[in-house]
């Protein structure tokens, strides 16, 4: 589950950097790290709202804001830690013997880019709301689609592109659940399209 590892790495780095900035009275830098953590909390809050844990119920057309929060969080994190890396390099302020502060900053840049790219991957799959959605894999009877529960589907004129979540998924109660790469198995099926066309008629 590299996605969760990347989120936790960036979040811990932001929290530690925010506390260090507060101790040094660097309010601007502290504010940037705090803003990033607010975006992380927004993603967590939307995950709760769009999950079965929400016993109040979720409208069928509920918007999944998790990818947007994740994208902004990843890009802001990459920008903050990328800027810190450049400043550390120019000022030669990483006085740790092994350069671990620079290493953590660079790791957070890469993790931020990866996290943001998972949101882009999600949007590219669900780019046409009229031809994309989610369905119960076992109810469709498409034998060449080996999904355990739900299947994410994108239809075109010839076949259906699908993704089977295999580890984690966020916003499962929305019409477009967020399944970050590589937590899915992708495929293409003409049989699945025929089954969906039959259901949608």
C-alpha positions, -999 to +999 in steps of 0.1 A: +000+000+000+024+027-012-003+053-012-009+051+026+028+050+032+033+081+011+005+099+029+018+090+064+054+100+054+043+134+042+019+140+071+046+132+098+071+154+079+046+183+078+038+179+115+074+178+126+083+208+103+053+228+116+064+223+152+100+232+144+088+263+125+066+273+155+096+269+179+116+292+157+087+317+153+087+312+115+050+319+112+049+319+074+065+284+071+044+272+099+013+283+081+022+265+049+027+232+068-006+238+087-024+244+054-011+212+040-023+193+071-058+209+067-060+195+032-050+161+045-078+163+072-103+174+045-095+142+026-099+122+058-133+139+065-146+132+030-134+096+033-155+092+064-186+109+049-185+087+017-179+055+036-202+030+052-190+044+086-214+073+080-247+060+094-266+091+083-266+078+047-250+093+015-269+106-015-263+085-046-249+115-066-226+126-038-194+143-052-162+126-042-138+154-032-111+131-020-091+132-053-091+170-053-079+172-017-053+145-024-041+164-055-037+197-037-021+180-007+004+163-029+013+193-050+016+217-020+037+191-002+060+187-032+063+225-035+070+231+002+096+203+006+111+210-028+116+246-018+131+236+015+155+212-003+167+240-026+172+264+003+191+238+023+213+231-006+221+268-013+227+276+024+244+243+032+223+242+064+219+204+064+246+198+090+236+162+097+265+139+089+245+117+066+223+145+051+191+128+064+172+161+065+178+167+028+170+130+021+136+133+039+128+165+021+135+148-013+115+117-003+086+140+006+089+157-028+087+123-046+058+112-023+039+144-030+043+140-068+032+104-065+001+112-044-009+140-068-005+117-098-029+092-083-056+119-084-047+127-120-050+089-128-085+089-112-097+119-132-084+105-165-104+073-159-136+091-149-132+119-174-167+113-188-193+110-160-220+098-185-199+068-195-182+059-162-194+045-129-192+017-104-211-016-103-213-049-083-190-072-102-207-105-092-242-092-102-231-084-137-221-120-145-191-110-167-170-141-162-138-125-176-138-098-149-123-112-117-134-085-091-143-095-056-168-068-049-171-036-069-158-028-103-150+007-117-161+009-153-155+032-183-175+024-215-166+031-251-181+020-284-163-014-284-157-026-249-154-016-212-123-006-194-125-017-158-105-016-125-109-041-097-099-026-063-075-049-045-063-031-015-078+002-006-105+025-019-119+058-007-154+072-011-170+039-018-205+053-014-200+078-042-205+072-079-168+076-086-148+059-058-111+069-055-088+038-059-052+051-060-027+034-082-014+007-078-043-006-056-063-020-085-061-045-113-070-030-147-084-047-177-107-044-208-137-066-215-162-067-244-184-091-224-187-066-195-198-040-220-225-063-233-238-071-198-238-034-189-256-024-221-283-050-213-288-037-178-289+000-190-315-006-217 
